[in-house]
C-alpha cells in the first residue's frame, strides 16, 4: 500500500521482468516512488486509469490497485 494505491503482486512481477534481475524489495521501493510522481494520462474504455511517470506506465483499477506496469 502506498497511501494512494495498492501495488499488486503482478505489478511487482512485471517490474522485475522489465528490469531484469531487480529484487522484489527494490521493485516495491521503486514502484512506491513511481506512484508518488505518476500523473493521470488516460482512461481506457474498460475503466482502467492510465498513469505515467517518466517512461513508466501504470494501470490502476477502480479499487485503486496498480494492476500492471510497463
C-alpha positions in Angstrom: 0.0 0.0 0.0 1.4 3.4 -1.0 -1.2 5.6 0.7 -2.6 6.3 -2.7 -2.8 2.9 -4.3 -2.2 -0.8 -3.5 0.6 -2.4 -5.6 -0.4 -5.9 -6.7 2.0 -8.9 -6.9 1.5 -8.9 -10.7 2.7 -5.2 -10.9 5.8 -6.1 -8.9 6.5 -9.2 -11.1 6.1 -7.1 -14.2 8.6 -4.5 -12.9 11.1 -7.3 -12.1 10.6 -8.7 -15.6 11.2 -5.3 -17.2 14.3 -4.6 -15.1 15.8 -8.0 -15.4 17.1 -9.2 -12.0 15.7 -6.5 -9.8 15.0 -7.8 -6.3 11.4 -7.8 -5.1 12.2 -5.3 -2.3 13.9 -3.0 -4.9 10.9 -3.3 -7.2 8.4 -2.4 -4.5 10.5 0.6 -3.3 10.8 1.8 -6.9 7.0 1.3 -7.6 6.1 3.3 -4.4 8.3 6.1 -5.7 6.8 6.0 -9.1 3.2 6.1 -7.7 4.1 9.4 -5.9 5.1 11.1 -9.2 2.6 9.5 -11.6 0.2 11.7 -13.4 -3.1 10.8 -14.9 -2.7 10.2 -18.7 -5.8 8.4 -19.9 -8.9 6.3 -19.1 -9.4 3.1 -21.0 -12.9 2.1 -22.2 -12.7 -0.7 -19.6 -12.5 1.9 -16.9 -8.8 1.3 -16.1 -7.0 4.5 -15.4 -3.6 5.0 -17.1 -0.9 7.0 -15.2 2.6 7.9 -16.4 5.8 8.7 -14.6 8.8 9.2 -16.8 8.9 6.2 -19.1 6.8 4.0 -16.8 3.1 3.4 -17.4 0.8 2.2 -14.6 -2.7 0.7 -15.0 -4.9 1.3 -12.0 -8.3 -0.3 -11.5 -11.4 1.0 -9.8 -10.3 -0.4 -6.4 -7.2 1.7 -6.6 -4.9 -1.2 -7.3 -1.9 -0.9 -9.6 -2.6 -4.0 -11.6 0.4 -3.8 -14.0 3.2 -1.6 -15.1 5.1 -1.4 -18.4 
